[in-house]
Amino acid sequence: MATSEQMEQPRLIAHEPSAGLHAGLTPRQQHFLERLQSLAQRREELMQKNPQDKVGTMLLSRGIFATLTDCIAEGAGDQAHAILVEAQRTPKSV
């Protein structure tokens, strides 16, 4: 099995849309926070467009929970919670 140093080496990011939002964070923290933001946005969009899709909502919620625990493990729990609160506050246009 490879060591954690070897596993983290290949990391190219072509586009970092929220680089300014997470200044001072490690690349791993940024990665998990951006993933969390994306999943939360997708769940809100799904709930808005197709609220009857319980399976899709459940799968996205599980992904959000797993990513939230990753954020907490990496020391970015406060930022992760703020992302989830903001995702729920975002006005939903129909």
N, C-alpha and C positions, 0 to 999 in steps of 0.2 A: 504494500500500500504506500502511496506517495505521501510525503510530509506536507504539512500545511503551506510551507514556503513554496514548494513546487506547484501546488494546486493554485496558488494565487497569482503566479507569474503572468500568464497570458491574459491581459485585460486591456482591450482597446475599446474606447468609447468614442463613437463618431459624433454623437449629439447629446449634449447635456442640457436639457431645457431648463432645469431648475438649479443650475450650479450656484446662482446667487442666493437662493433661498436657504441653502445648507452650508454656508461658508463655515469653515473651521471643523468640518466633520471629515472622518476618514472616508476613503473610497468605498469601503464596505458599508458604512453607515449610509452614505449617499445612495448606494445601490438599493439597499433594503427600503429606505424611505421613498425613493422614486417608484419602486415596485408597489409599495403599499398605496401610494397616491394613485397609481394607475389602476390597481384593483378596486380601490374604493370608488373611483370615478366610473369604472365599468359597472360595478354593482348598482350605483345610483341610476345610471343610464338604463340598465336592464329593468330595474324596478319601475322606472318611469315609462318605458316603452312597452313592457310586457310583464305586468305585475303578477300574472298567473304562472309565470315560469318559476315554479318553486325549486326545481332541481338546479337550474342555472344559478338562482340566487343562493342556494345552499352551497354550491361548489365555489362560487366567488367568496362567500362568507368564510368558508374553510380556508381558502387561500389567504384571505385577509388575516385570519387568526394566526395562521402559520407565519406569515410575514411579520405580523405584530410581535410575535415571540422572538423572531430573529432580530428585530429592531431592539427589543428590550435586552436581549443577550449581548448585542453589540454596544449597548450603552446609549441608545437613541430612543428610549421609551417615551420621554416627554415630547419629543418632536413627533413621534408616531401617533401619540394620542391627539396632539394638536391637528395632525392631518385628518384623522378620523372625525374629529369634532367639526372641522371646516367642511369636510365632505357632506356631512349631514345638514349643515347650515346653508349650503349652496342652494340658491333658489332654483326650483325645478320649473322650467318652462315647458309648456305642452305643445 
